[in-house]
Amino acid sequence: MVSMKDVAVECGVSIATVSKALNDHSDISEETRRKVKEAANRLGYYPNSAARALKTNRSYNIGVLLNNGLAHEYFAEVLESFKNEAEKKGYDITFVSNHSKKMTFYEHCLYRNFDGVLVACEDFSNPEIYEMVNGRLPVVTIDYIFNGSTSVNSNNVKGMSELVRYAYSRGHRKIAYIYGNVESEVTKERLAAFYKTMGELGVEVPDEYIKESTYLDSIKAEKLTYELLKLKEPPTCIFYPDDLSYSGGFNAIKSRGIKVPDDISMVGYDGIKLSQILNPKLTTVEQQSRKIGMLAARELIACVENPKTALVKRVVVDGRLLEGETVKDIRQK
C-alpha cells in the first residue's frame, strides 16, 4: 500500500508538506499542492479514513435527510450536485432514516457519528426536524429558514414576480393561481409574491381564481383546472405550482377541445427538462438546482471544518425565466 511517506519521497518534500497539500492548507504554494496531488494520483495513494478520523476528530460522513424528494427532478438534482461537491472535499453522504422508530432522526445522526446534516424535506413542521436543527450538529436546510442554521433557498419571490410581470406584459389581467401545499415555506413565499406583484400592477385577484392543491399532483391540478374553466369569467392564464402539475391542467384543457396557448395560456414552475421538450414548450421558472446543491455542500462543510467562525447565513439563488410558448400575447395590436 502506498503511504504518505512514499508521496513525500517522490516529491522531495516532508510528510507534513504532503499532508498540508492534500488537505488544501493555505500555507502551501499552488505549485507544491499540484505537484503533491499529481504524485499521489500517479502512485495510487489513498488516505486511511480511520487514521484521518482519529487525527481530525471527524468521520468525513454527512447525513442527508430528504423525505419523499428523490421522485422530484428538482430535489434529485440538488442531491446529485451536493454529493459531487461533498465528495470533492473528501466527504461521503449517507441517507438518514428512522424507519425502526427506535431513534429519532437526530439520535440516528449522533449514532452514525455524522459531521453534519443536510435537511431537504417536505414537512419541516415535524418535531424531529426541530430537534435536529436545535442539536449540536451543523445543519444546512434547503428551501426553509430556521433561526439557528444556514439555509440555501431558491429565490421564490423573484421567480414568481417575474412570471406575473411576464404574463401581464403580454396582456393578461385575468390570472389564476393553483398553488402547492399551503404549509410549505416555498408556497407562502410564492403566494405572497403573486398577490404583491398583482397589486403593484393594479390588478385585482378574485378569490375564485386562487385554488389550493399539492405539489406534483397532476390529478388534482386537472380537477382544479376544470373548476376554473367553468367560471362565469374564466382566467386567460393559469399558473401551476410545478411543471408536473401543469400536465394535469393541460389534460383538462385538451379534453374540452381548446388549445394552449391559442385559447388559454398556462405557466409552470421548476424548469424541469421535460417542460422544454413538450410541444408547446412550457413557460416556467428554471430553479438553479445544481447551484443550490453545490452551495449547500460548501456551506455545510465550512460549518463542519471551521465551527468557531461559522455564521448563520441565508443564501438565496436566483432562478431563470424560461419564456417558452404557452403564454399568448393578447394585447390589442
C-alpha positions in Angstrom: 0.0 0.0 0.0 1.3 3.4 -0.9 1.9 5.7 2.1 2.2 9.4 2.6 5.9 8.9 3.1 6.1 7.4 -0.4 4.5 10.5 -1.8 6.9 12.7 0.1 9.9 10.8 -1.2 8.6 11.1 -4.8 8.1 14.8 -4.5 11.2 15.5 -2.4 9.3 17.2 0.4 8.4 16.4 4.0 5.5 14.3 5.1 4.0 17.3 6.8 4.0 19.2 3.5 2.3 16.3 1.7 -0.4 16.3 4.4 -1.0 20.0 4.1 -1.1 19.9 0.3 -3.6 17.1 0.2 -5.8 18.9 2.8 -5.6 22.2 0.9 -3.9 24.2 3.7 -3.4 27.8 2.7 0.3 27.9 3.7 1.3 25.6 0.8 2.0 27.1 -2.6 -0.2 26.2 -5.5 2.7 24.7 -7.4 3.6 22.4 -4.5 -0.1 21.4 -4.0 -0.4 20.5 -7.6 2.9 18.5 -7.6 1.9 16.5 -4.5 -1.7 15.8 -5.7 -0.4 14.6 -9.1 2.2 12.3 -7.4 -0.5 10.9 -5.1 -2.8 10.1 -8.0 0.1 8.6 -10.0 1.2 6.4 -7.2 -2.3 5.4 -6.2 -2.2 6.9 -2.7 -5.4 7.0 -0.7 -5.7 8.4 2.8 -6.6 6.0 5.5 -10.1 7.1 6.6 -9.8 5.7 10.1 -6.5 7.4 10.7 -7.8 10.6 9.3 -10.9 10.4 11.6 -8.7 9.9 14.6 -6.5 12.8 13.7 -9.2 15.3 12.9 -12.0 14.0 15.2 -14.3 13.9 12.2 -16.0 11.0 10.4 -16.0 12.6 7.0 -19.6 11.4 6.6 -22.6 13.8 6.1 -26.1 12.8 6.7 -28.9 13.7 4.2 -32.5 13.9 5.3 -34.5 14.0 2.1 -38.1 12.8 2.7 -40.0 11.9 -0.5 -37.8 14.1 -2.6 -36.0 11.8 -5.0 -39.1 11.4 -7.2 -38.9 15.2 -7.9 -36.3 16.2 -10.5 -35.5 19.4 -8.6 -34.5 17.6 -5.4 -32.8 14.8 -7.3 -30.5 17.4 -9.0 -29.9 19.2 -5.7 -28.8 16.0 -4.1 -26.6 15.0 -7.0 -24.8 18.3 -7.0 -24.5 18.2 -3.2 -23.0 14.7 -3.4 -20.5 15.7 -6.1 -19.3 18.8 -4.2 -19.1 16.9 -0.9 -17.0 14.1 -2.5 -14.6 16.6 -4.0 -13.9 17.7 -0.4 -13.4 14.1 0.8 -16.8 13.5 2.4 -19.2 10.7 1.9 -23.0 11.1 2.2 -25.5 8.7 3.9 -29.3 9.0 3.9 -30.9 9.4 7.3 -33.7 7.1 8.2 -35.7 6.2 11.4 -38.0 3.6 10.0 -37.4 1.4 13.0 -38.7 4.3 15.2 -36.2 3.2 17.9 -34.3 6.5 17.4 -35.3 10.0 16.2 -33.6 11.4 13.1 -31.2 13.4 15.4 -30.4 10.3 17.5 -29.7 8.4 14.4 -27.3 11.1 13.2 -25.4 11.0 16.5 -25.3 7.2 16.4 -23.8 7.3 12.9 -21.3 9.9 14.0 -22.2 12.3 11.1 -20.2 15.5 10.9 -23.2 17.5 9.7 -26.6 17.1 8.2 -28.4 18.4 5.0 -32.1 18.7 5.6 -34.3 19.0 2.4 -37.8 17.7 3.1 -41.4 18.5 2.5 -42.5 18.6 6.1 -40.4 21.0 8.2 -43.0 21.1 10.9 -42.0 17.6 12.1 -40.9 17.8 15.7 -37.9 15.6 14.8 -36.7 18.2 12.4 -36.8 20.9 15.1 -34.8 18.5 17.3 -32.3 18.2 14.5 -31.7 21.9 13.9 -31.6 22.6 17.6 -29.0 19.9 18.3 -25.2 20.2 18.3 -24.6 19.0 14.8 -24.1 21.5 12.0 -27.2 21.7 9.8 -28.0 23.3 6.4 -31.5 23.4 5.2 -32.9 23.6 1.6 -35.9 26.0 1.0 -36.7 26.6 4.7 -35.3 29.0 7.2 -34.6 28.2 10.9 -33.1 30.9 13.1 -30.1 28.8 14.2 -28.9 27.1 11.0 -27.8 28.2 7.5 -30.3 27.8 4.7 -29.9 27.7 0.9 -33.1 28.8 -0.9 -34.3 29.4 -4.4 -35.5 33.0 -4.9 -39.2 32.1 -5.0 -40.3 35.7 -4.6 -38.3 37.0 -7.5 -39.2 34.0 -9.7 -42.9 34.4 -9.1 -42.8 38.1 -9.6 -41.1 37.7 -12.9 -43.7 35.2 -14.1 -46.6 37.5 -13.1 -44.9 40.5 -14.8 -44.2 38.4 -17.9 -47.9 37.3 -18.2 -49.0 40.9 -17.6 -46.7 42.3 -20.3 -48.5 40.0 -22.7 -51.8 41.5 -21.9 -53.1 39.1 -19.3 -55.2 40.5 -16.4 -57.3 37.5 -15.5 -54.6 35.4 -14.0 -55.4 32.4 -11.8 -53.0 30.6 -9.5 -53.2 26.9 -8.4 -50.7 26.8 -5.6 -49.0 23.9 -3.7 -49.0 22.8 -0.1 -50.2 25.7 2.0 -48.0 24.9 5.0 -44.8 24.9 2.8 -42.5 27.9 3.2 -42.0 27.8 -0.6 -45.8 28.2 -1.1 -46.0 31.0 1.3 -43.3 33.0 -0.5 -44.7 32.4 -4.0 -48.3 33.1 -3.0 -47.3 36.3 -1.2 -45.2 37.4 -4.2 -48.1 36.6 -6.6 -50.5 38.8 -4.6 -47.9 41.6 -4.1 -46.9 41.8 -7.7 -50.5 41.7 -8.9 -51.3 44.6 -6.5 -48.3 46.6 -7.7 -49.6 46.2 -11.3 -53.1 47.3 -10.2 -54.8 44.0 -10.9 -57.4 42.6 -8.5 -57.4 38.9 -8.0 -60.9 37.3 -7.5 -60.9 34.7 -4.7 -62.2 32.1 -7.1 -59.0 32.4 -9.1 -56.9 31.1 -6.3 -57.0 27.3 -5.7 -55.1 25.2 -3.2 -53.5 22.0 -4.4 -50.4 20.0 -3.6 -47.1 19.8 -5.4 -46.6 17.1 -8.1 -50.3 16.2 -8.1 -51.4 16.3 -11.8 -54.7 14.7 -11.0 -55.8 17.4 -8.5 -54.4 20.1 -10.8 -56.6 18.7 -13.6 -59.7 18.8 -11.3 -59.0 22.4 -10.3 -58.4 23.5 -13.9 -61.9 22.2 -14.7 -63.3 24.4 -11.9 -61.5 27.5 -13.3 -62.8 26.8 -16.8 -66.4 26.6 -15.6 -66.3 30.1 -14.0 -68.6 32.8 -15.5 -65.4 34.8 -16.3 -62.6 32.2 -16.6 -59.0 33.3 -16.4 -57.0 33.9 -19.6 -53.8 32.5 -17.9 -53.4 29.8 -15.2 -50.3 29.4 -13.0 -49.4 26.0 -11.7 -47.4 25.0 -8.6 -44.9 23.0 -10.6 -44.3 21.7 -14.2 -45.7 18.3 -13.5 -49.0 19.7 -12.2 -49.2 21.6 -15.5 -49.6 18.3 -17.3 -52.8 17.7 -15.4 -54.1 21.1 -16.3 -53.1 20.5 -19.9 -55.2 17.3 -19.9 -58.2 19.3 -18.7 -57.7 21.9 -21.5 -57.3 19.3 -24.1 -60.4 17.3 -23.1 -62.5 20.4 -23.6 -61.2 20.8 -27.2 -59.4 24.1 -26.5 -55.7 24.8 -27.2 -52.7 26.1 -25.4 -51.9 29.0 -25.9 -54.4 29.9 -28.6 -57.4 29.7 -26.3 -55.8 29.8 -22.9 -52.3 30.5 -21.5 -50.5 28.4 -18.9 -47.4 28.7 -16.7 -45.5 26.2 -14.6 -42.6 26.4 -12.1 -39.3 24.5 -11.7 -38.0 24.3 -15.3 -37.5 20.5 -15.3 -36.1 19.1 -18.6 -39.5 17.7 -19.6 -41.0 21.2 -19.7 -38.8 22.2 -22.5 -39.4 19.1 -24.6 -43.2 19.5 -24.6 -45.0 21.0 -27.5 -45.6 23.8 -26.9 -42.6 24.5 -24.6 -43.8 25.5 -21.2 -43.3 29.0 -19.8 -41.8 28.5 -16.4 -39.0 29.4 -14.0 -35.9 27.2 -14.0 -34.6 26.8 -10.5 -30.8 26.6 -10.3 -30.9 23.2 -8.6 -27.3 22.2 -9.2 -26.0 25.5 -7.9 -28.3 25.2 -4.8 -26.8 21.7 -4.1 -23.2 22.9 -4.6 -23.6 25.9 -2.3 -25.4 23.8 0.4 -22.4 21.4 0.4 -19.9 24.2 0.7 -21.8 25.9 3.5 -22.2 22.7 5.5 -18.6 21.6 5.1 -17.5 25.2 6.1 -19.5 24.8 9.3 -18.0 21.4 10.0 -14.4 22.4 9.4 -14.5 25.9 10.9 -17.1 25.8 13.7 -15.6 28.8 15.5 -16.0 31.1 12.6 -19.2 29.7 11.1 -22.0 32.2 10.8 -25.7 31.5 10.1 -26.4 32.5 6.5 -29.4 33.0 4.2 -28.1 32.0 0.8 -30.6 32.9 -1.9 -30.2 31.6 -5.5 -32.0 33.3 -8.4 -33.9 31.3 -10.9 -34.2 32.0 -14.6 -37.4 32.8 -16.5 -37.9 30.5 -19.5 -40.4 32.3 -21.8 -41.5 29.1 -23.6 -44.5 29.1 -25.8 -47.5 28.7 -23.5 -48.3 32.4 -22.8 -50.2 34.1 -25.7 -49.7 37.8 -26.4 -53.3 39.1 -26.1 -52.5 42.8 -26.2 -54.6 44.8 -28.6 -52.5 45.5 -31.6 
